[in-house]
Amino acid sequence: MKTNTKSSITLPADQLKLVISLQAKLKAKSKVEVVRRGLRLLQEATERESLREAYRRASKATRPALSQELAELEGLASEGLDEW
């Protein structure tokens, strides 16, 4: 397998201007580096969103059990305080 595979992408003029503008702002060596950074950021954002959704589902699934557990612990929280 080749480590450096060549590819070419033709961008519309407005998108090319954006890439060139970002290249200057990021002080990137090439337009390809700008695209790679963008792809990495997109991947990270997508993974974060997937994690958020997983936490939402897990939280929703455990809410009924949490209420029950807290109710059971409520009586234990003040146990033994009369002695102080």
SEGU-253871 format. One record per atom (N, C-alpha, C, CB): x, y, z; residue in three letters. Coordinates in pm, whole numbers, m for minus. Glycine has a CB too. Layout:
# SEGU-253871
R, east, north, up, type
R, X, Y, Z, Ala
...
# end
This chain:
# SEGU-253871
R, east, north, up, type
R, 84, m117, 0, Met
R, 0, 0, 0, Met
R, 89, 124, 0, Met
R, m96, m1, 122, Met
R, 55, 220, m81, Lys
R, 131, 344, m89, Lys
R, 101, 430, 34, Lys
R, 97, 422, m218, Lys
R, 203, 496, 83, Thr
R, 183, 584, 197, Thr
R, 140, 723, 154, Thr
R, 309, 592, 280, Thr
R, 186, 766, 39, Asn
R, 149, 899, m13, Asn
R, 71, 882, m142, Asn
R, 275, 987, m36, Asn
R, m59, 878, m131, Thr
R, m144, 865, m247, Thr
R, m182, 1004, m296, Thr
R, m271, 781, m216, Thr
R, m168, 1027, m423, Lys
R, m201, 1157, m481, Lys
R, m350, 1161, m512, Lys
R, m117, 1183, m609, Lys
R, m408, 1279, m488, Ser
R, m546, 1300, m528, Ser
R, m561, 1447, m564, Ser
R, m646, 1259, m415, Ser
R, m663, 1474, m638, Ser
R, m685, 1611, m681, Ser
R, m832, 1644, m664, Ser
R, m641, 1632, m828, Ser
R, m859, 1760, m608, Ile
R, m997, 1804, m587, Ile
R, m1011, 1942, m651, Ile
R, m1036, 1807, m434, Ile
R, m1114, 1958, m731, Thr
R, m1142, 2087, m791, Thr
R, m1250, 2154, m706, Thr
R, m1188, 2074, m940, Thr
R, m1218, 2274, m657, Leu
R, m1312, 2346, m573, Leu
R, m1372, 2463, m648, Leu
R, m1243, 2395, m446, Leu
R, m1497, 2496, m617, Pro
R, m1555, 2618, m672, Pro
R, m1475, 2740, m621, Pro
R, m1706, 2631, m633, Pro
R, m1482, 2849, m693, Ala
R, m1400, 2967, m663, Ala
R, m1418, 3017, m520, Ala
R, m1435, 3078, m760, Ala
R, m1542, 3022, m470, Asp
R, m1564, 3073, m334, Asp
R, m1502, 2982, m229, Asp
R, m1714, 3089, m307, Asp
R, m1507, 2851, m250, Gln
R, m1447, 2758, m155, Gln
R, m1294, 2764, m161, Gln
R, m1496, 2615, m182, Gln
R, m1241, 2783, m279, Leu
R, m1097, 2796, m294, Leu
R, m1048, 2922, m221, Leu
R, m1057, 2802, m444, Leu
R, m1124, 3031, m232, Lys
R, m1089, 3154, m160, Lys
R, m1088, 3128, m10, Lys
R, m1188, 3268, m195, Lys
R, m1185, 3053, 38, Leu
R, m1193, 3020, 180, Leu
R, m1072, 2938, 224, Leu
R, m1323, 2941, 210, Leu
R, m1034, 2840, 143, Val
R, m917, 2758, 176, Val
R, m791, 2844, 180, Val
R, m900, 2643, 73, Val
R, m776, 2932, 83, Ile
R, m657, 3019, 79, Ile
R, m657, 3115, 197, Ile
R, m653, 3098, m54, Ile
R, m774, 3167, 232, Ser
R, m785, 3256, 348, Ser
R, m748, 3183, 477, Ser
R, m928, 3312, 359, Ser
R, m799, 3061, 493, Leu
R, m767, 2981, 612, Leu
R, m620, 2943, 613, Leu
R, m854, 2855, 616, Leu
R, m563, 2918, 497, Gln
R, m421, 2884, 489, Gln
R, m337, 2998, 546, Gln
R, m380, 2855, 343, Gln
R, m374, 3121, 514, Ala
R, m300, 3237, 565, Ala
R, m321, 3252, 716, Ala
R, m344, 3366, 492, Ala
R, m446, 3239, 761, Lys
R, m477, 3255, 904, Lys
R, m411, 3147, 988, Lys
R, m628, 3252, 926, Lys
R, m410, 3025, 937, Leu
R, m353, 2913, 1011, Leu
R, m202, 2901, 993, Leu
R, m420, 2784, 969, Leu
R, m149, 2980, 900, Lys
R, m8, 2971, 864, Lys
R, 28, 2828, 822, Lys
R, 81, 3015, 982, Lys
R, m63, 2770, 745, Ala
R, m44, 2634, 695, Ala
R, 49, 2638, 574, Ala
R, m179, 2569, 657, Ala
R, 126, 2532, 558, Lys
R, 221, 2526, 448, Lys
R, 153, 2506, 314, Lys
R, 321, 2415, 472, Lys
R, 38, 2438, 314, Ser
R, m29, 2410, 188, Ser
R, m180, 2409, 206, Ser
R, 19, 2275, 130, Ser
R, m249, 2413, 94, Lys
R, m395, 2403, 97, Lys
R, m438, 2265, 145, Lys
R, m454, 2432, m44, Lys
R, m357, 2165, 113, Val
R, m387, 2027, 157, Val
R, m387, 2020, 310, Val
R, m284, 1927, 98, Val
R, m294, 2090, 373, Glu
R, m288, 2090, 519, Glu
R, m416, 2152, 578, Glu
R, m164, 2168, 568, Glu
R, m467, 2256, 514, Val
R, m592, 2319, 558, Val
R, m706, 2219, 551, Val
R, m624, 2444, 472, Val
R, m715, 2146, 442, Val
R, m822, 2047, 425, Val
R, m806, 1935, 527, Val
R, m820, 1989, 281, Val
R, m684, 1890, 550, Arg
R, m661, 1783, 649, Arg
R, m704, 1827, 789, Arg
R, m513, 1743, 652, Arg
R, m667, 1950, 825, Arg
R, m708, 2002, 957, Arg
R, m859, 2007, 968, Arg
R, m648, 2142, 981, Arg
R, m923, 2052, 861, Gly
R, m1070, 2059, 860, Gly
R, m1133, 1922, 876, Gly
R, m1119, 2123, 730, Gly
R, m1077, 1825, 807, Leu
R, m1129, 1688, 819, Leu
R, m1111, 1634, 961, Leu
R, m1060, 1596, 718, Leu
R, m995, 1661, 1020, Arg
R, m969, 1617, 1158, Arg
R, m1068, 1681, 1255, Arg
R, m824, 1651, 1199, Arg
R, m1091, 1811, 1240, Leu
R, m1187, 1880, 1326, Leu
R, m1328, 1825, 1310, Leu
R, m1186, 2030, 1297, Leu
R, m1366, 1797, 1187, Leu
R, m1498, 1739, 1162, Leu
R, m1511, 1603, 1227, Leu
R, m1524, 1728, 1012, Leu
R, m1408, 1522, 1217, Gln
R, m1410, 1390, 1278, Gln
R, m1421, 1401, 1431, Gln
R, m1284, 1310, 1240, Gln
R, m1344, 1490, 1491, Glu
R, m1348, 1508, 1637, Glu
R, m1485, 1557, 1682, Glu
R, m1240, 1607, 1682, Glu
R, m1543, 1651, 1608, Ala
R, m1675, 1703, 1644, Ala
R, m1780, 1593, 1633, Ala
R, m1712, 1822, 1553, Ala
R, m1770, 1511, 1530, Thr
R, m1865, 1402, 1511, Thr
R, m1853, 1300, 1624, Thr
R, m1843, 1333, 1375, Thr
R, m1730, 1269, 1662, Glu
R, m1709, 1174, 1772, Glu
R, m1761, 1229, 1903, Glu
R, m1560, 1139, 1785, Glu
R, m1741, 1359, 1927, Arg
R, m1793, 1422, 2049, Arg
R, m1945, 1415, 2052, Arg
R, m1746, 1569, 2060, Arg
R, m2008, 1441, 1938, Glu
R, m2154, 1436, 1932, Glu
R, m2204, 1294, 1958, Glu
R, m2204, 1486, 1794, Glu
R, m2133, 1195, 1907, Ser
R, m2171, 1056, 1932, Ser
R, m2161, 1024, 2081, Ser
R, m2082, 959, 1850, Ser
R, m2055, 1073, 2144, Leu
R, m2040, 1051, 2289, Leu
R, m2151, 1120, 2367, Leu
R, m1902, 1102, 2338, Leu
R, m2184, 1243, 2329, Arg
R, m2292, 1315, 2397, Arg
R, m2423, 1237, 2387, Arg
R, m2309, 1457, 2337, Arg
R, m2451, 1188, 2269, Glu
R, m2575, 1111, 2248, Glu
R, m2575, 984, 2331, Glu
R, m2593, 1077, 2098, Glu
R, m2461, 917, 2340, Ala
R, m2452, 796, 2422, Ala
R, m2475, 828, 2569, Ala
R, m2315, 729, 2403, Ala
R, m2418, 939, 2617, Tyr
R, m2439, 980, 2757, Tyr
R, m2586, 1016, 2780, Tyr
R, m2349, 1099, 2793, Tyr
R, m2648, 1084, 2683, Arg
R, m2791, 1118, 2696, Arg
R, m2876, 992, 2711, Arg
R, m2838, 1198, 2574, Arg
R, m2849, 894, 2625, Arg
R, m2927, 769, 2631, Arg
R, m2904, 697, 2764, Arg
R, m2890, 674, 2514, Arg
R, m2779, 692, 2809, Ala
R, m2747, 623, 2935, Ala
R, m2812, 696, 3053, Ala
R, m2594, 615, 2956, Ala
R, m2808, 828, 3051, Ser
R, m2868, 906, 3158, Ser
R, m3019, 883, 3163, Ser
R, m2837, 1055, 3140, Ser
R, m3081, 886, 3048, Lys
R, m3226, 865, 3040, Lys
R, m3263, 725, 3089, Lys
R, m3276, 884, 2895, Lys
R, m3180, 627, 3056, Ala
R, m3209, 489, 3096, Ala
R, m3193, 468, 3246, Ala
R, m3119, 393, 3019, Ala
R, m3106, 545, 3311, Thr
R, m3080, 523, 3454, Thr
R, m3159, 616, 3545, Thr
R, m2933, 540, 3482, Thr
R, m3232, 711, 3493, Arg
R, m3307, 805, 3577, Arg
R, m3405, 737, 3673, Arg
R, m3383, 902, 3490, Arg
R, m3487, 643, 3628, Pro
R, m3580, 579, 3723, Pro
R, m3505, 508, 3837, Pro
R, m3669, 478, 3649, Pro
R, m3398, 440, 3807, Ala
R, m3322, 370, 3909, Ala
R, m3256, 470, 4004, Ala
R, m3216, 277, 3845, Ala
R, m3210, 583, 3952, Leu
R, m3146, 683, 4034, Leu
R, m3243, 739, 4138, Leu
R, m3091, 796, 3947, Leu
R, m3364, 769, 4098, Ser
R, m3464, 820, 4191, Ser
R, m3490, 721, 4303, Ser
R, m3595, 851, 4117, Ser
R, m3499, 595, 4267, Gln
R, m3523, 491, 4367, Gln
R, m3403, 480, 4462, Gln
R, m3550, 354, 4298, Gln
R, m3282, 481, 4409, Glu
R, m3162, 472, 4492, Glu
R, m3151, 591, 4587, Glu
R, m3037, 465, 4403, Glu
R, m3181, 710, 4538, Leu
R, m3175, 828, 4623, Leu
R, m3279, 822, 4734, Leu
R, m3195, 955, 4539, Leu
R, m3396, 771, 4703, Ala
R, m3501, 756, 4805, Ala
R, m3456, 659, 4914, Ala
R, m3633, 707, 4741, Ala
R, m3389, 552, 4874, Glu
R, m3341, 454, 4971, Glu
R, m3230, 513, 5058, Glu
R, m3290, 328, 4900, Glu
R, m3146, 595, 5001, Leu
R, m3034, 655, 5075, Leu
R, m3078, 772, 5164, Leu
R, m2928, 703, 4979, Leu
R, m3193, 830, 5135, Glu
R, m3241, 945, 5210, Glu
R, m3248, 916, 5360, Glu
R, m3377, 988, 5159, Glu
R, m3301, 801, 5395, Gly
R, m3312, 764, 5536, Gly
R, m3178, 739, 5601, Gly
R, m3397, 642, 5550, Gly
R, m3082, 691, 5524, Leu
R, m2950, 662, 5579, Leu
R, m2865, 788, 5600, Leu
R, m2876, 566, 5487, Leu
R, m2896, 894, 5529, Ala
R, m2815, 1014, 5534, Ala
R, m2814, 1077, 5673, Ala
R, m2865, 1115, 5432, Ala
R, m2924, 1071, 5744, Ser
R, m2930, 1134, 5876, Ser
R, m2911, 1033, 5988, Ser
R, m3062, 1206, 5894, Ser
R, m2886, 909, 5957, Glu
R, m2871, 804, 6057, Glu
R, m2751, 832, 6147, Glu
R, m2855, 668, 5990, Glu
R, m2772, 832, 6277, Gly
R, m2665, 851, 6372, Gly
R, m2633, 995, 6404, Gly
R, m2545, 785, 6323, Gly
R, m2702, 1089, 6344, Leu
R, m2674, 1230, 6371, Leu
R, m2729, 1275, 6506, Leu
R, m2733, 1316, 6261, Leu
R, m2828, 1203, 6560, Asp
R, m2884, 1241, 6689, Asp
R, m2781, 1228, 6799, Asp
R, m3006, 1155, 6722, Asp
R, m2683, 1143, 6781, Glu
R, m2583, 1119, 6882, Glu
R, m2484, 1235, 6894, Glu
R, m2508, 991, 6852, Glu
R, m2474, 1320, 6797, Trp
R, m2377, 1429, 6798, Trp
R, m2437, 1541, 6874, Trp
R, m2337, 1475, 6656, Trp
# end
